[in-house]
Amino acid sequence: MKYLHTLALCIICISSILAQNHEEKVWCRINCDPKIHLENTKIIYEQVLEDSTRVKLEMMDSINFPLRFVYVGQGKTEITDTMRDELELVVTNLNYAFKNTRIWFHVDQVVDMNSNLYLEDLSNNRFEIYDKFSNDHDMDSMLTVYILDHKHEFCRVTETSISCSRTGGFSYILSSRANNIALSRFDIANPKIVAHEFGHFFGLYHPFEENLFGKDNFDSESCHTKGDLICDTPPDPGSVFEIYVNYSTCEMQGYKDEHDNEYRPLLTNYMSYYKPCYLKEYSFTPQQEMVLQLSSQLALRKKLSR
């Protein structure tokens, strides 16, 4: 049995005539044996609960990760000064998102790769194509960001409905299986999506995670064992229930679980799936930032730093 690990995907959902929001429930793909990924998760998340961890983090030095950006497409992609400037802005926004973590990124390489693969192709055969692609093209000592085009149109139209969605990117969570993040060329300039996928790479789950650890049930005693394993992210039902969101007040209103607990998710959290709120920035919570910083010190991540 070969080891496969947790793969997190960013699915951006747009609209549906039959339902005001349509979302395919493939947020976090769990394959046959996530042993190594779960071992790393346990190491990191247990430290978050220790009283001494915050002092330990304050004493840590900053850590810098060089990034190798690879434009993947058919034929040769001419890397222009404009493209380099755009990637510098991508990294500036990423560093802003990670500003409280002592993790920094910089553009080290920008190259092109001739390939017939599209972003959607990588998910074929239970992501076996992605695994082979990563094995063939990753670097052992550098984090690579692959930028790929989409293959299909974003909307499916029938006589009775229109359903629209696209994949913004994906990454393994704390796995040794790949040293990369895959992003769509469509979304590379979106600061939220980029920070979201880097969040996965450095150990964060979606606030609405329930496949691995069970659904967050509003119990403060189990918030560190269910959902995303983080206690300062409130229970989140997922953006499929976005119909209950009032974006004027930036709140979910009126949606409750079976025990009459009302959901108040953090709509502006980088790891959520909600649309932006007017004049409100996305952010990580303090405990999410602890996870990011602790994960950067794991051997499988630190080896990618300089």
Buried (B, 14 or more C-beta within 10 A) or exposed (E): EEBBBBBBBBBBBBEBEEEEBBBEEEBBBEBEEBEBBBEBBEBBBEBBEEEEBEEBBEEEEEBBBBBBBBBBBEEEBEBEEEBEEEBEEBBEBBBEBBEBBBBBBBBBEBEBBEBEBBBBBBBEEEBBBBBEBBEEBBBEEBBBBBBBBBEEEBEEEEEEEBBBBBBBBBBBBBBBBBBBBBBBBBBBBBBBBBBBBBBBBBBBBBBBBBBBBEBBBBEEEBBBEBBBBBBBBBBBBBBBBBEBBEBEEBBBEEBEBEEEBEBEBBBBBBBBBBBEBEEEEBBBBEBBBBBBBBBBBBEBBEEBBE
